[in-house]
Amino acid sequence: MGFCKDFAWGAATSAYQIEGAAYEDGKGPHIWDVFCCDNGRIACGESGDVACNHYHRFREDVAMMKEMGLKAYRFSLSWARILPDGTGAVNEAGIRFYQELIDALLDAGIEPYITLFHWDYPYALQQRGGWMNPESVEWFGNYARVVAEYFSDRVVNFFTLNEPQCFIGLSYQDGVHAPGVKAPVQDTFLMAHHVLMAHGRAVQMMRKYAKQEIRIGYAPTGSMSYPDSDRPEDIEAARTHLFAIPEQADRWTWNVSFWSDPVLFGTYPEEALERYGHLMPKFTQEEMRLIAQPIDIYGQNIYNGNRIRCGKDGKPEIVPRWQGFPKTALNWPVTPECLYWGPKFLYERYGKPIYITENGLSCHDAVSVDGRVHDPNRIDFLHRYLRCLKQSAEDGVDIRGYFQWSLMDNFEWHSGYAERFGLVFVDYQTQQRIWKDSAYWYRDLIRSNGDMID
Ligand code: BGC
């Protein structure tokens, strides 16, 4: 018992965070290219122009993944590298890059998992209104068709969107991510509706144009909720809390069910309709059917969660964290229980095979006097989290894979290069890759198919 025999032990990255070559070989600009040119938006004025230079070093990086024993690699395609204007002419050089990357992965025995969109929205389409424009649904569908035509002969696994919560919430609610706009709340609901329809349209188009049977899913995120005790009322409180819709309108994107119920059930959650119906666009049943195209796999990016108990009034209540509660370099709480209860609650509700499409942490990693990078905190974190995930699998949750975020240190959005999330340390001066201790640990863990953890 434990992880299934063909468990997808993987690591994840995204295009803008690692590729570099931002202005090479015919790639079109996207909103992050533009945003990073705007003074003061990104820590230290940094950008993903060079990042890990993976565009030119991908063979070396794939060799590294092979040595680490990765079974799977989740990466995203840069839409504007493939379609410089977002629609229209295809950039052959961009296609070639991804085909070569895929071939290298397959030669190394590593299963590619492609994410179609991880936040780098083509600038040409942004100028036409981006997600506000109802045509954005077809733009994404058309892009998905191109992806199917060029890559589905050798790739089976696809995720449409990475974390819509963030690319609407951080971008248009908080205004800290590209394009850095604080939009009226009605607009954020309209964009969300288009985003969900775009997901459905992409699923349709990929199935229609795929060259073989593919497996397609979605990769949202969410803060998980776990019970304070094993008393049934605390468990129920945690479950309710996990799927609840936030009460503050300017925080509404931070939830699970608004983004997943439509995709899996074809309906918006009742609570969302009651609370925010007056701010949401009018929608038709046909649109809801489009959103709810059948998917095969369900991804979820899980980093942390809240401990929940049943309050005196019978409502879920967050158990406050205490001073000195374990935290990562980014001050995110360390809450391993979220990898037990999160998948469990999600599987109960949605009933799809689950992939943890991202999980990990940033640490204050540095090269030590011995030339190595010692990251005991990351090893401890992974050990604790994966022990919970294993327990979840043993208790009957259909967990098919786990992608560590991230394969290597990379451009952490508006924090620039300040945060190091990688299993592999990147020296940005020289582009040297140095395995952190956790990379060796992860390699051994994969070899044992997770048996190494108790
Ligand atoms: C995103 C990644 C990001 C990571 C760490 C996730 O929300 O998908 O792109 O680097 O978290 O912040």
Residues whose N, C-alpha, C, O or C-beta is under 5 A from the ligand:
A	BS01	BGC	none
